[in-house]
Amino acid sequence: MGYEWQPIFRMVPDDGPEQVIVLRSSLTDVGGPGRIRLAYRPVFTRAEDVNRRLAFQRFGFRAAVGIAAEVATMADQAALATILSRLHSDQWRIYLSLDGGVVEREVELASNSGPDAIAGKVSVGASFELGLEAIDLIDTIPAMMTDPGGGVELVQNGSFDHWTAATNAQAWAESATGGTINQDAAQQRTGLACMRMDRTGAGTILVDQDGLVLGLSAARLARLQVAVKGSASSAAILKVQLYNNTRALTLSSTGTWEQDVSGPYAIVAPLTTSYVLHELEFRVPTTFAKTDSYKVAVFRTDGTVGLSIYVDDLSIRYPVLGVGVATW
């Protein structure tokens, strides 16, 4: 069973905005730390009774993490220096995640070393090591691999189970000058119903939820999903857009954020006659705030009269554990 760690430091000052450092993107020389060691150290006291039998009082486990990195550029070293300085300051609280942001633990600095010349040659680069300990104890040691579904649902009625009328999905605004938006209780993938988009002529067919405060942070991974099928197979004509109103940036299908309100699209789905679940895992940039406003929209962009598109199980879940990523 293979696995990987995705360490992220979230640093919160007594006064001012938090700072997030994702080691995979900050340590560009080798794409992240070279080695991570995790141990769960039992915390207990022990004594001998009058018969010399051992008696224990057990309190739990303390997570201890060792992070080793090799750097060849000053930018990479600056990221490590920032983390070390914040760890050694009384004005900052430091939270570490090893699983891409799903489980965070407040940590303190236990040890550090470096810079040490790699292979004794300063021209090659320098190595650093940080030793960290979790402030709080845990009762049990967690399993490393868990269901990557997880997270909290951020979209209202993405199941399209609830309708205020047969042509009005609850929580969704509609623009359907080129067709109709309909409840369909026979073609759903799950639940009670799905949304059916029918083309009758030229014009727009879309639904959206606007002004959503999703609370997304660069320290954590989110997952966008939607299930789509058609009454017949077709090219990619169903599109899902996630737009940050505050930053005027749109999520692309590669997970980047771009300045184009008319595109790109996070998901572009071709049609088959059976449901296909499309998904995109993404993060927001560190410049985004948790209070930013978003719009999620579902578009039909073709002109094929008589073709029905069925949409179900639209979801933004956060935070989620990435596939193959271990937790702690």
LINWOVEN-V703263 format. One line per field, one symbol per residue. ss: DSSP state (H for helix, E for strand, L for the rest). psi: psi as a letter, one per 40 degrees, with the letter a starting at -180 (. if undefined). A space follows every 10 residues. Layout:
# LINWOVEN-V703263
ss: ???
psi: ???
This chain:
# LINWOVEN-V703263
ss: LLLELELEEE EEELLLLLEE EEHHHHLLLL LLLLEEEEEE EEEEEEEELL LLLEEEEEEE EEEEEEEEEE ELLHHHHHHH HHHHHHHLLL LEEEEEELEL LLLEEEEEEE EEEEEEEELL EEEEEEEEEE EEEELLLELL LLLLLLLLLL LEELLLLLLL LLEEELLEEL LLEEELLLEE EEEELLLLLL LLLEEEEEEL LLLLEEEEEE EEELLLLLLL LEEEEEEEEE LLLEEEEEEE EEEELLLLEE ELLLLLEELL LLLLLLEEEE ELLLLEEEEE EELLLLLLLL LLEEEEEEEE LLLLLLLEEE EEEEEEEELL LLLLELLL
psi: hiiiighhhh hhidhiiihh hhddddgdde faidhhhhih hhhiiiihad efihhihhda ihhhhhhhih ieiddddddd dddddddfhe eihhhhhefe edhihhiihd iiiihhhhfe hdedaiiihh hihidiiidi hiidhiheca ihhehhfeef dhhdieehhh ehiihfeeai hihhedeidi adiihhhhhe aiaihiiihi fhgefiieei iihhiihiii eiiiagehih hhhhddefih hieeeihigh deiaidhhhi hieihhhiih hiiiieeiid eihihhihih eifhhehihh hifhihihii hihehii.
